[in-house]
Amino acid sequence: MASRSLSDLQPAFGAKARSFQAKCELVGIDVLIYCTLRGFDEQDELYAQGRKTKGKIVTNARGGESFHQYGIALDCVPLVGGKPAWGDTSLYAKIGAIGEECGMVWAGRWTGNLKETAHFQDSNESIASLKAKWPHGWQPK
C-alpha cells in the first residue's frame, strides 16, 4: 500500500517536501500529499491501468522504474475549500513553481505523451543507480 507519510521519504527529499508544504501554506495554498513511497507491485498495478485494466493511463513507469519506489517522489493535489482541485491548472502551475523553488522536479513540465501535474521527484540519480543501491526499493527506518 502506498504511503502518504513524509517520514517514509529519503531524508534529503523529505526536507524538500516539508519546505514545499510550508511554502505552499505561506501563500495560502493547502496541499494534500497523497502518495510518497510506493511498492513495486502497486506500481505495476498503476502501469496496467489503461493497458490491461480499465481506466486512463496514469504512468509510464513499471515497478522499480518510478522514483516513488526509492523514496524520492511525491504526488499531491491542491485543495480548495477542503476538496481536491484536480483540474485547476493555474493552481497546479503555482505549486509546480513552488516545488521547483524547493529543488524538486515537477512532472507538469514534462513533454511527451504524459504530463503528471501531481508528481514531484528528485533528479540527483538515475533509476539505474537507484536500482543498483536498492534492488527491492527504498526501505525507511
Secondary structure as UniProt FT lines:
FT   HELIX           6..8
FT   HELIX           11..26
FT   TURN            27..28
FT   STRAND          30..35
FT   HELIX           40..48
FT   TURN            50..52
FT   TURN            63..64
FT   HELIX           67..70
FT   STRAND          73..80
FT   TURN            81..82
FT   STRAND          83..84
FT   TURN            86..87
FT   HELIX           89..101
FT   TURN            102..103
FT   STRAND          105..106
FT   HELIX           107..109
FT   TURN            117..118
FT   STRAND          119..121
FT   HELIX           127..133
FT   TURN            135..136
//
